Structure formats: C-alpha cells, structure tokens
Amino acid sequence: MNASVPAVETRQRADVPSNVIELERLSLTVDRKSGEPLEILRDVTLEIGQGEFVCVVGPSGCGKSTILNAVAGISLAGRWSGGVRVYGEESRTFDSRIGYMVQHDTLLPWRTARENVALGGQLSGRSGVDADKLLAQVGLGGFEKSYPHQLSGGMRKRAQLARILAQNTSTILMDEPFGALDYLTKIEMQQLLLQQVGEEKSVLFVTHDLTEAITLADRIIVIGPRPGTVVDVVPVNLPRPRRHDEVIDDPQFRILYDRLWSQLKH
Ligand SMILES: Nc1ncnc2c1ncn2[C@@H]1O[C@H](COP(=O)(O)OP(=O)(O)OP(=O)(O)O)[C@@H](O)[C@H]1O
C-alpha cells in the first residue's frame, strides 16, 4: 500500500456547487505476481456534492473498494493516473473530515460497546462524546457495557454506526456495511442510517444491493466490470424521508431497478 494517488489539478469552479469529493479520470494498473499488468480502474470520474448520498454499484471485482480506499488515502501500490480531490484539496493521506466504515467487523473485542463508540470521538480528537446517547440513538440503549462477542451481528453494526457518528465527520465512506446482515436487519439499518446522516453529511456508499442503493441514494454510480469505469449515473428523485416499503411500492422504483439491472446483468 502507498499513498501515491495523484491529485486533481486545482481549477476555478465558481459556477459549480461545492463538491466534497472529486475523482477525475482515476486509473490504476497493478502488476500481477506473474508480472502481467492488471488494469483495475480506467478513467473513473465522479463527484459527491455537499450533503449528497451517492451509492456505487457494480459487479464483484470492478474496483468499488479500490475507489473508496483511494478517497480515504489508503491506495494500492500501482500505476495511478488522474486524481482525487477531497474538500477541494489533493488527497494523499487520510482526511480527518472523512469517516470510513468498512465491510468487516472492526469493533475492538476488548472494549465494551461504550468504549468502542467513545473511541470514535477520540480518533477525531473530540472530547466529551456522549457514547451512551449515541448507543441509544442506534437502538443499543442498555448494552453500553456489553462486549462485541455479547452482541448479535446486527447489534455490532449498530455499534459501528454509533462509532462513526461519534467521529462526527462531515463525509462518511461506507463499503457494503450491511452486506452480511439478514434482510430485515438490513432494512432496519438502512432506515437508521438515513435518520442519522440526515441531509448534512455526505455519504459515499458501496453496495451490491440495487434495492438498497435506490432506497438510500440521491445518485447511483454504476461501475462496469474490470477495468472499472463509470457506465451510468442514475439520479434517484424519490421523495424523502424514505421508507423501504414506500420506496419499493413507488412506480419509479421498478424503472430505476430495471435501468440498473440492465447495466449489470451479463
Ligand atoms: N492488494 C491487491 N493487489 C492486487 N490486486 C488487488 C488487490 N486488492 C484488490 N485487487 C484487485 O483489484 C480489483 C478490484 O478489487 P476491489 O476489491 O476494489 O473490487 P470490488 O468491486 O470492491 O469487489 P467486491 O464487490 O467483490 O468487494 C480486483 O480485481 C482485485 O483482484
């Protein structure tokens, strides 16, 4: 790993709404063990506006996590071109304005739920984070002293969400955070996430689940099979606040789903 993603050239963009994240023609080729080159990303251009919820969908291996990692400043070693800009500045290392919730369970097993959530505040240099209040907000009131092994998978996700909220970053990256959850728990977590991020935070959310993307996103970016490149950008104009059952009953849902599916089925 290195942090060698080149920066996007700074441009005057007075006529464009402020974007928190911009990728411009981001491309990456790595070398396989055999020495053969492997092109992972090709000319990926996208942006996330202030307060926007953007989902990224695409087939397995198309580079979705690689894109999130590049934004987070934890890039694969390889030949990069194009660039990443975070809050208008070149991105080379992790930016403290960004929180990152990865797919796997990252709760520290030796810390209670309360201590794990408090860690989110400590990581951001925030003292006085009310971990118990955040745990209550995500439905974990009464489990403050529980250790991760005493919580179900869904409860651990709630605790991780509370920890990200404790960081109070204005932008959150989420890599399939609910991918391993059962259907009902996943829907509960989606509702909880929408409530908690509101319209202030910007979110870049990777998922395989097209219904999840439509439920959450203002815009869905479809990445095609490797080398990953943007093949479609789909605005989602469903009214907010959104509820899963209302979303899937909306006539626009089928149209959106079919458009996404037509890009992804092979
Ligand atoms: N450390 C690495 N070294 C070399 N190639 C890698 C490395 N990590 C990932 N890759 C390759 O980069 C490509 C993109 O991987 P990435 O994890 O970004 O895809 P993804 O779209 O997130 O996949 P999934 O949906 O299955 O999680 C894959 O083809 C993978 O084989």
PDBQT file of the ligand as one rigid body, heavy atoms in Angstrom, charges set to zero:
ROOT
HETATM    1  N1  LIG A 301      -3.795  -5.871  -2.871  1.00  0.00    +0.000 N 
HETATM    2  C1  LIG A 301      -4.142  -6.080  -4.151  1.00  0.00    +0.000 A 
HETATM    3  N2  LIG A 301      -3.216  -6.339  -5.080  1.00  0.00    +0.000 NA
HETATM    4  C2  LIG A 301      -3.543  -6.567  -6.363  1.00  0.00    +0.000 A 
HETATM    5  N3  LIG A 301      -4.797  -6.524  -6.827  1.00  0.00    +0.000 NA
HETATM    6  C3  LIG A 301      -5.764  -6.288  -5.950  1.00  0.00    +0.000 A 
HETATM    7  C4  LIG A 301      -5.513  -6.046  -4.571  1.00  0.00    +0.000 A 
HETATM    8  N4  LIG A 301      -6.701  -5.810  -3.964  1.00  0.00    +0.000 NA
HETATM    9  C5  LIG A 301      -7.635  -5.907  -4.920  1.00  0.00    +0.000 A 
HETATM   10  N5  LIG A 301      -7.087  -6.192  -6.093  1.00  0.00    +0.000 N 
HETATM   11  C6  LIG A 301      -7.798  -6.381  -7.381  1.00  0.00    +0.000 C 
HETATM   12  O1  LIG A 301      -8.430  -5.162  -7.672  1.00  0.00    +0.000 OA
HETATM   13  C7  LIG A 301      -9.670  -5.424  -8.287  1.00  0.00    +0.000 C 
HETATM   14  C8  LIG A 301     -10.715  -4.588  -7.629  1.00  0.00    +0.000 C 
HETATM   15  O2  LIG A 301     -10.875  -5.010  -6.265  1.00  0.00    +0.000 OA
HETATM   16  P1  LIG A 301     -11.931  -4.321  -5.325  1.00  0.00    +0.000 P 
HETATM   17  O3  LIG A 301     -11.848  -5.005  -4.009  1.00  0.00    +0.000 OA
HETATM   18  O4  LIG A 301     -11.756  -2.859  -5.376  1.00  0.00    +0.000 OA
HETATM   19  O5  LIG A 301     -13.291  -4.712  -6.075  1.00  0.00    +0.000 OA
HETATM   20  P2  LIG A 301     -14.778  -4.596  -5.560  1.00  0.00    +0.000 P 
HETATM   21  O6  LIG A 301     -15.571  -4.088  -6.713  1.00  0.00    +0.000 OA
HETATM   22  O7  LIG A 301     -14.840  -3.845  -4.298  1.00  0.00    +0.000 OA
HETATM   23  O8  LIG A 301     -15.124  -6.124  -5.308  1.00  0.00    +0.000 OA
HETATM   24  P3  LIG A 301     -16.199  -6.798  -4.328  1.00  0.00    +0.000 P 
HETATM   25  O9  LIG A 301     -17.518  -6.262  -4.762  1.00  0.00    +0.000 OA
HETATM   26  O10 LIG A 301     -16.061  -8.263  -4.606  1.00  0.00    +0.000 OA
HETATM   27  O11 LIG A 301     -15.840  -6.427  -2.922  1.00  0.00    +0.000 OA
HETATM   28  C9  LIG A 301      -9.947  -6.905  -8.174  1.00  0.00    +0.000 C 
HETATM   29  O12 LIG A 301      -9.805  -7.460  -9.437  1.00  0.00    +0.000 OA
HETATM   30  C10 LIG A 301      -8.902  -7.428  -7.242  1.00  0.00    +0.000 C 
HETATM   31  O13 LIG A 301      -8.438  -8.669  -7.684  1.00  0.00    +0.000 OA
ENDROOT
TORSDOF 0
